[in-house]
Amino acid sequence: MPSAEINGLTIGYEDQGPHGPQGSGPALVLVHGHPFDRSMWRHQIDRFSATHRVVAPDLRGYGATTVVPGTTPLSVFAGDLAALLDHLGVEEFVLGGLSMGGQIVMECYRLCPGRIRGLVLADTFPAAETEEGRAGRYAMAERLVREGMRGYADEVLDRMVAPYNTHAAPHVHRMMLGTDPEGAAAALRGRAARPDYRALLTTVSVPALVVVGRDDAFTPVADAEAMHAALPHSTLVVVERAAHMPNLERPEEFDAALTAFLDSLVRPS
């Protein structure tokens, strides 16, 4: 598995598919959620690397990337991602993320909009954290460091993956158990202090795809509808019979939506 020494970290990543003009459009960069790793995109990497250069990193503190205890703001995740793409020579790209990954996508657009050809925002939401939510994230961070990941993973599995999607549950559970508690805690503390991206969404000049699982309890369909309404050039897709991880629960439906979106970016105007 490839890795790169960037920003004082060893960053693990996937970089598959055609490099250069032989691809059928801009590179596709996929950002995983919490508390997962880049393997959550395995279906999409396999599917889209036939036509696009697909880059999927492990974020700081997750997977094969260095764990940095403390607090990791979304801006730090975004800076790591930009530095990795510079290292790989990826100038322009479609940027997609799920849940926390979607919030990192929004932060990346805030910092470097000129490099981004399109946004994919899956099962995520743009608002800043509430006081209650901040307290909950800080408390959960301390719990993960104290107890490890298993109790949390067992508790949230049926919300991450709908109970009727048993095929996806083992992989999701393994990713959660394999995450370093210090890395997960650092991300939770950073997300507790995240900015509000709702005004930013109204200024996005590139096309966007908003995707959500019909039965997502973490980021309900109403959140996706609000993002769709705020974004000037967006498409909304609700994936039936899926919860928080439609790309793993219903990969065929998720990939069909992503295929249509990517095709629309290279179509003559």
N, C-alpha and C positions, 0 to 999 in steps of 0.2 A: 504494500500500500504506500503511495507516495506521501511525502511530508516535506515541509519547508520550514526553515528557520527565519521567523519574521517577528518583529516587535518583541524580541526576547523570548519567544515561544517556539515550540515545535508544533506546527499546525498539520494535522492529518487531513487529507482531502481526497476526493475523487475528481478526475479530469479525464473524461471520456468523450469519444466522438470526433468528428472531423475538425481539424484545426486549420482555419483559413477559408478561402472563398468557396471551397467545395461543399461547405455546409449550406443548409437551406434557410439561413437567417442568422440573427445575432446569437451569441452564446446565451445559454440558459443557466442561471446561477440560482441554486436552491438552498435555502437556509432553514435548518431544522428547528423544532420547538424544544420546549423544556418538559421533562428532563430526558431528552433523547440524544440521538447522534445522527450522523449523515446516513446511516443505513435505513432510516425511515423513508428515504427517497429511493429505495432500491428498485421499485417498479418503474418509477419515472426515469431513473438513470438508464435502465435497460431499454425502455421504450424510446426515449428521445435521443439517445446517443447515436442512433442510426442516422439521424438527420441533422442534429445540432451538437455543438460542443457543449457538454454539460459539466458544470463545476459544482460540487457539493462539499463544503468543508465541515469538519467538526469544529464547533465554536470553542472559544476559550473555556476550559473547565469541563469539557465534554469529550467523550469518545477518546480518540488518540491524540488530542491536543492538550497541551500543558494546563494543569490545574493551578489557578492563582487564587488563593483564599482572600477573603475580605469582601469587597463590593465591586461588581463589574457593571458599570452603567451601559446602557444601550449604545452610547457613543463610542465606547471602547470596542464593543463587538463590531460596530460598523467600521471603525478604523482598522481593525484586524482584517476584515473582509476586503476593504479597499486595498490594503497592502498586499494581501494574497493575490488579488486580481492583477495588481501591478506586476508582481513577481511572475505571474503566468502570462503576462502580455495580453490580457483581456481588456480591451479599451471600452467597448460598448456591449451591453448585455441586457437581457430581460431578467429581472430580479424577482424571485418568488420566495415566500416564506409562510410558514404555518404557525399560528399562535404567537409565542414569543418571537419566532422567526419573522412573522409578519410585522411586528413592531420594529424589529431591526431593519426590515425593508423600508419602513417609513422613515426611520432615522437616516438610513443611507440616502434616501431621496432628499431629505433635508440638507444633507452635507454635500452630495455630489450629483445633483439632478441631471447634469449634462451628459453623464455617461450612461444613463438608463433609458432604454428603448421602450420598456413596458414594465408594468407591475403586476404581480400575482399575489393577492392577499387572501390567504385561506384561513378560515376559522380563527380570526383575530379581531382586535378592536382598537380604536385609536385614542380613546379617552385616557386622561391621567388617572392615576389611582385615587380612590377615595381614602379618607382618613381611616375608616374601618379596614379597607383593603390593604393599606400600608402596614397597619398593625398586624394583620393576618400574615402578610408576606414575611415580615421580620420574625414573627413567632415561628413560622414554618421553617425559616432558615435555621434558627437555633435548634429546632427539633431535629432537622435532618443531620446537622453536625453531631448532635447528641446521640441520636438513635440509629442513624443510617437510613437507607432508602426503602427497606422492605415494607415497613408499616405503611408508609405513604403510598408506595406502589400498589399494595394490596387494596388500599382504601379507594383509590381513584381509578382503578383499571376499568370498572364498568361505566365510568363517565368518559374516559378517554376513547374507549371502544364500546360501541353498543353491545349489550349482552347477546344479541342475535348474530353478531359478527365474530363468532368464536375463532374463525380462521386467522384473524389478525391479532387476537389477544396475546398469544405467547410471545410474538416478536416484540410487541409494545412492552410487555411486562419485563422481558429480558433487557431491553434498552434502559428502562427505569432502574432496574436493579444494578445494571452495569455502570451507572453514572456515579461519579465521585461526589459524596455529600458536600464537600467544601466547594466544588465548582457549582453545584446546584444552588447552594446557599448564597454564593456570591452573586449569581444571576438574580435570585429572588430579591436581594437587597437592592440591586440596581434597578430592577423593574418597579420596585416600590416608589422610586423617585423619578420615574420616567415623565417626560413632558406630555402635554396634550397635543395630539397630531390632527385634531379635527379641522382646525383652520388650514393646516398644511394641505390636507386632502383637496380642498377647494381650489388650490393653485396648481395641482398636478396637470402637466400639459401632455403627458404621454397616455396611451391607452392602458386601461387597467382591467384585470379580471378579478372579480370577487367571488370566492367559492366558500360554501359552508355546508356542513352536514345538517340535514333536516332535524335530527335529534340531538344536536350539540347543546349540552347543558352549560358548558363554560362560556361559549360565545354564541348565543342564540341567533336564529335567523334575523331577528329584528336588528341586531348589531350590523349584520351584513347588509341589510336593506338600507340602513342609515349611511354606511360607507358608500354604497352604490349611489345613493342620492347626492352625496357630497362630491364625489369624483366627477369631473366634467366629462370624461370619456371612458365610461366603464360598462362592463357586462356583468350581470349577476347570475350565478348558477347555484342552485340549491340541489345538493346530492341527496336523493332519497335513500332511506335505510342506511344512514351513516350518522355517527356522532361527531367527535372532535377530530378524527383522523381519516377523512374520506379518501385520501390518497392511498391509504393502506386497506381501509374497509371496503371501498368500492373503487379499486384502481381503474377499471375500465371506464366508468363514468367520469371520474376525475380526469383521466388522460384524454378522453374525448373532448372535454371542455378546454383543456390546455392545448390540445392540437388545434382546435378551431381558433383559439386566441392567437397562437403563434402563426398560423396560416394567414390570419388577418393582417399581421404586421408586415408581411412580405408581399402582399397582394398589391398590384398597381393601383394607384389612386384614380 
